């Protein structure tokens, strides 16, 4: 049975609030210069964060997936306690099986410059030679009204 995410969220918000469609996982970003990833899934959509980083020691990070009231999905990837001190060699974040409507990437100094990353389809990636190696938070949001959620 196909149920639109917005309708599902509306029904759940009456009973338990739309916050019921939120899930958080934690993971470590290890500064070993190796390509690593963390993923989670909500309502059949997988959020994947991939990176390679150097400098310092492991940092605790969190991935929060949220079903929004308009039927879109958001994935927030962040270091919750404080800004990251790691040097990111590269990164990508994806909401698989969707098309991204929005991507915001924050570094130590606030929002990254638009030329430091690119959005294509369901993924946001760093841009070689432009990315300044700082990430503290990534927020990606899918377009609304996925019929197959």
N, C-alpha and C positions, 0 to 999 in steps of 0.2 A: 504494500500500500504506500503510495506517495503522499507525503504530508509536507507542506512547505514549512521551512524552518521558522518563518515568522508566525505562522498559525500555531505551531508547536510551542513556541515561546509564549505566545499570547495565552494559550491554555495553561501552561505551567505557571505563568505569572499570577494567574488567578489563584491557583492552589498553593504554590510554594515560592513564588517570585522567580523572575528570570535568572537570578543568580544561581539557580539550580543547574543551569547550563554553563557552568564555568568549572574548569579543572586546572589544577596547578601541579607541575612536576618540578623537581629540582635535579640539578646535575652539576658536575664540576667541569670547568674549562681548564684544561691542563696546558701549561706553556711548554710543550715539547716539540713544537714546529711540525707536528704530524697532523695530517688531515683527520679531523674528528667530526662527529655529528651527534645530535640528540634529536629525538622525535617523539611526538605524542599525537593522539588522535581523538577527535570529538565529532560525533554525528557523521562518521564515515569520511571525514576530511583529515588528512595527516599534515601536521606542521613539522617541517624539518629545518633545523639550523645546523649549518656546516661551517667549519672554521679551521684555521691553523693559527696558532699564537705562540709567542715567545716572551720571556721575561718573568721574573718573580716565581711565585708558587701557585698552586691550584687556587681557583676562585670558585665560590659557590654561586651559581646562577639559577634562575627560575624561568620556566616556560608556562605561560598562562593562556589557555584557549577559552574563548568566550563566544557564546551564541548571542548575537545582538538582537534587539527587538525588531529591527528591520529585516531579519533573516540572514544577514551577513555573518561571517565568522571573523574573529580577530585572533591573532596570535601575538603575544607580547613576550619578548625574550629580553631578560635584563639581569643585571647584578643588583639584587634588591637592597643590600645594606648601604653600598657606597659606589662611587665611580670605579670602573676597572682601571688598573694600572698596567694591564697587559698590552703588548704590542701585537695587534692582529695583522697577520700577513695577508689574509683573505677571509671572506665570509660569503655566505648565501643563506637566504631564508625563503622557504616556500610554503604555500598552502596548496597542497596537491589537489588536482581535479577541480581547480577554480580558476578564476582570473582575478588578479589583484586590482582593487579599486584605489588603494592607497598604501603607501609605505613611508614610514618616518624612521630615520635612523639618527640616534643621538650619540655623540661622543663626549669627551671630557669638557668641551667648550660649548655644548648645546647641539642643535641640529647640524648634521653633516651638510656640506654644500651639495647641491643637486648633481654636480659633475663627479662626485665621489662614488656614486652608485647608479645602477640602472635597473629599471623594472621592465620585465618582459614576461607576459603571460602570468604564470602562477609563482614567479620567482623574482626576488631582488638580489642583485650581486654587487660586489665591489667592482670598481673600474680600475684596472691595472694602471699604475702610474699617476693616478689621481687620488685614490683612497689614502687618507692620512693615518691609517692604522689604529684609530681610536673608535671603540664601540662601548657604550654603556647600556643602551636600550634600543631595541628594534620593535616596531609595531607595524604589522601588516594586516590588512583587512581585505576580505574578498568582496566581489560585487554581490549585490543582493539577489534574493529570489531564486536560489538554486532549487529546482523542482525535484531533484533526486535526493535531497537530504532527509 
